């Protein structure tokens, strides 16, 4: 789980092409879609070794009025459920009520701890809950409960969803910086994935955002 110390956009591609296989867009069998929306450095880090993302401050403050929030609000409109790691959750609620970015959307906190060990403020008790199941079970449960688009956040949570082939799209915002060391988005044992490029947008502060869809072998 990777803490996020700023706006959710900054929380919070492994691509190996296989020309011998045809591919098609994939979703889970019940129609669920799970998306990663996150910023990372050119060398693949989402945070410094201590979990800090303070290196992103300069890019947020230098965004132009036209850049706005670089698509985050528009993306969030399509999301009806968030699944995030406990450390990411702890960081988000530490901002206080006035900084809560998710409206009335449900939040499932993926944690290996018991629910009693995860702090959920009274103000969020009706929309947040702790889940401990595997990613496939989480998506299946979400589908049964009527959700359709899951926003997956937090480094370890994203990696676990990837291990189970439970990510369907990526919106990756590249930061023009080589951090050298830090917390990587993709684990060294990540599954081989083929991705379809959908769109790329560049912003005045140097950030470049690309949208990919995971392709599934026939």
N, C-alpha and C positions, 0 to 999 in steps of 0.2 A: 504494500500500500504506500502511495506517495503523497505526502502532505502538499497542499496547495496554499500558499500564503497570500495570494492575491485574487483577482477576479477569476471566476470559474473557467473562462476561456484559456487561462494560462495553467490549468491543472494538467484542465484538466480541464519507411515501408520495407517491412521486410518483403521483398519481391524477388522471386526466382522464376523466370519464365520457362515453361516446358513446351516447346514447339511440337512435340509428338502427341499432345493431347488437345482435343477441342474442349471448350469450356463454356459454361453458362452461368448467369447470375444465380446466386444462392440465397435462400432464406431457410429458416428452420421449417420443418414439415407443417407446423401449425400456423405459419404465416408471420411469426415474430421476426422482427429485425433488430439487431443489436449493433450499435455504432460507437466507435471510439472517436472522440473529438478532443484533440489535445495539441499543445505546442511542444516542439522539441528542437534541440540544436542540430546543426548540420552533422555532428558526429553522434547523433542519436540519443542524447540525454534529455530527460524531462525535468531533472533537478540536479543540484550540486550533491556531493557525497553526503552532506548533512541534511539533505531534504529541502534546502532553500532554493527558491526560484527568484531571488532578488535580481538576478541578472536580466530578468524580463522587464524590470521597471522602466528602463529607458525606452523600450519599444512601446509600452502602453502609453507612456506620457507623450511620446512623439507622434502618436497616431493623429491623422488629420480629421477634421470634421466629416469629410466624405468617407473616411475609413470607418468611422463609428466604432462599433464593437467587433468589427471584422466578421460579421455574419453569425455571431453567437445567438443573438435574440431570435433571428430567423430560424436557425437550426432548432432552438429550444421549442419553438412553436409546434414542431413535428413530433416532439417527445412526450410520452405520457407516463414514463417510469424511468427513474434513475437507479442504477445499481452501482454503489461505490464502496471502496474499502473503508475500514473503520478509521484509519488515520486521516484519510481525506475527509470523512464525515466530521471528525473531531476538529479539523482545521476550519471547515466551512462554518460550523456552529460557533466557533470561537470569534467569528467576525461580528456576531450579534444579530439581532432581529432586523435591524435596518439594512443589513447587507445580504439578507437571504435572497438568493437569485432565482429560485426555482418555482416561485408562486405556490399554487396548491397541488403541484405534482407529487405523486407518491415517490418515496425514497426507500429503497431496500439497502440495508447496510450489510455487506458481506463480511463476516467476521468468524474467526475460529473460536472466539470467546463466547461465553454464554451470554444470552440477552441481558441478564442482570448486570453484566460488567460493562455494557455499552451505555453511555449517557445519552438519553434522548430528552431534550427539554420538553416541558409540559406543552408548550406552544406547538410542538411538532409531533406530539404523541399519536395523533390521529392519522398522520400521513407517513410516518417513518416506522420501520420495523427491522429487526435483525433477522438475517437469513444465513443458514450455515450449509445449505445444500450445494451440490455441484452445479456448475453453469448450465448443463443440459436440463437439469431438474428445475433450476430457477427460471429458465426460459419457458419450459413447459407449464410451470405453475402460473407464470405471468400471462401466458396465452389463455389458460383456462379462466383466469380472472378478468379477461377482456382487454388486456393491454396489447399494444401493437408495435411500439417503437421504444426500445430500451437504450438509454445513454449510459455506457459503461465507463467508469472513471476510477483512477487509482492504479498505480504501476503494477502491483502484484495482482490486483483483480483483473486487469486487462490481460496480463500474461496467462492467468489461469483460464480465462475465457478462450484465449487463443489455443492453449493446449488441448481444449475440448472442441476446437473448430466451431466456436459459438460467437464469432464476430463476423458480421456481414458487410460492414462498410467502415471506412476510415476517413476522417477529415483531419488531415495533418497539416499543421502550420509550422513551416520551417523558419527557425530563427537564424539569422546570418552570424553565427558564432560557433567556434570550436571550443567546447568547454574543457576538453582534455580528459576529465574524469567526472564521474557522477552516477546517477541512477539511470540506467538505460530503459527505454520504452520496451524494447524487444529482448527477450531472453536469448541466451546463446543456443538453447535447445529448441527454439521456436520451430513450429511446423513449417514445412515448405508451402508457400502460398503463391498463387498466380493472381494478380490484381488487374482489374480493368480501370484505366484512368478515365474519369468522368469530366472534371473541370479543374482549372488552376486559376487562381486570382492572386495578383501581386498588389501590395499596399505601399503607400508612400513612406512608411517607416522601415521598409526593407523586408518585411515578413512576406512569405509566399505560402499560400494555402492551397492544398490539393485534395481533391475528393476522389476516393478509390472505392471500387466495389470488389469484394472477394469473389473470385471465380471458382467454380466447382467442376472437377473432372466429370465427364459423362460416364 
